[in-house]
Amino acid sequence: MKTFTTILLTLAAASTRVLAYAGDMTYYTPGLGACGTWSSGTSHIVAVAPAQYGHDANPNKAKVCGRKMTIHYGGKSATATVVDLCPECASGSIDVSPAVFEELAPLDRGRVRVTWGYNGAGARAAGEAVEMEMEMDGEEKGGKGEVDEE
């Protein structure tokens, strides 16, 4: 019974955390994205790295398509919707529209280091690597990539 109670308490505590990523942010000229939608430079959109996009047989139906995220840089934040894959991006790095980039930094910066996370209740959807802390057989398993929500 102790293990079951520990798991329930751990799950309750974990619900106040969000998965956060850190990586480089660059910008590109959007068009037809891997999710199958058209976007322009004024759209608030983002392309994510293959590690976050996933490997769906039909990229138009990837689970990440349409998800909203908040990006943080220099005390500012911007919201964008995932519409594309950035094949050359390292895990955690993102490619955004010029409109999103300009909300956070001047375009002439070209590349900045940001943190970001998915918005809403689905912040732990399939495809995201989350290890929750929980006690099992007297051994603690540590969390990875989680930060406390502000």
N, C-alpha and C positions, 0 to 999 in steps of 0.2 A: 504493500500500500504506500510505503514511503516513496518508492520510485515513481509511482503514478502521481502522487501529490507533487513531487519535485518537477516532473514534466509539466503538469498543469501550471504551476507557479512560474516556471521558466517560459512557457508559451505566453502567459499573461504579461510578463516583463518584456518579452521580445516584441510584443505588439506596439510598444512605445518607441521602437527603434526603426530606422530606415536604412536601407542599403545605400551606401554612398560610393561613388567612383571618383577617381582623380586621373587627369590626363591632359593632353594638349588639346586646345580648341583652335581649329583653323576655319576658314570660310571658303565656300565654293559657289559657283553659279548653278543653281538648281534647274532642273528640267523634269523629265520623267524619272521618278525614283524607283528603287527596287520594290517598293510596296505597291507600285502600279498607279500612283497618282502624280499629277503634274503640279509643280510648284514654281514660284518665281523668287527673285531676290528679295522681294518685300514680304514674302511669307515667313512666318515664324516656325521654321522647320529645322530638323537635325538628321544627320546620317550617323549611324553608330558603327563601331568596329565589329568585325565578324564574331568576336567572342560574345558581344551583347546582342547581336542580330539573331544568332542561331543558325541552324542549318536545315531549314524547312525545304522539302522537295520543291515546293512552289513558293519562291520568295515573296510573291504578292500576298501570301497568306501567313507570313511570319507572325508569331505571337506578339512581337514587339511593335508591329505596324500600328500606328495611330495612338500609341502611348504618349502621354505628356511627361515632360521632365522639367525640372528647374535647374538652371546652370548658375553657378556662383563664381564671381571674379571681382577682386578689388572692392569688396563691400557692396557690390551691386548684384542683382539677380535678374534673370530673364527666363521665360517659359517658352518651350518649343515642343513640336510634335514630331515623332519619329516617322519619317517617310522614305528613308533611303538607307543603303548600306555604304559604308566607307571601307572598301576592301584594303586600302593601304594604311588604315588607322590601327595603331597598337591598341590592345585592350584598355578600355577606359578613356581613350581619346575619341573626340567627336569632330565632325565637320558640320558647320552651321551655315545658314543663309547669311548674306551680308547684313540684313536687318537685325538678326539676333546678335551677330558679332558687334555691331555698332552700339547696341544697348549696353554692352559690357566694356568695350575697348575700341579705340580708333582702328579703322581698317589697316592703317599703315603699320600696326603692330604685327599683323599677319599670323602670329602664333602666340598664344598665351596659355599658361597652366591654369586649369579650372578644376572645380569639384562640381559634381552633379548627382542627381538622384531622380528616380521615377516618382511621380506624384500619385496620390490616391491609395486606396485600399489594396490595389493590385501591385504594390511595390515589391512583392516577393513572388511574382509570377514565375512560371516554368522558364528555365533557361538561365536563371540567375543563380550564381553559386553563393549560397548562404549556409553557414554552419552555425546553428544556434547553440548557445551554451546550455548544456544539460548534464546532470549527473546520471551516469549509468555505470552500474557495477562498481561504485565507489570511485570512479575516475571522472574528472571533468574534461569535457571537450570544449575547446576555446572557440569563440566566434571569430569570423574572418570578414573584414570589409564592412563591419557595422559600426555606426556611430550613434550616440544618443541624439534624439531629435531635440532641436532647440526650442 
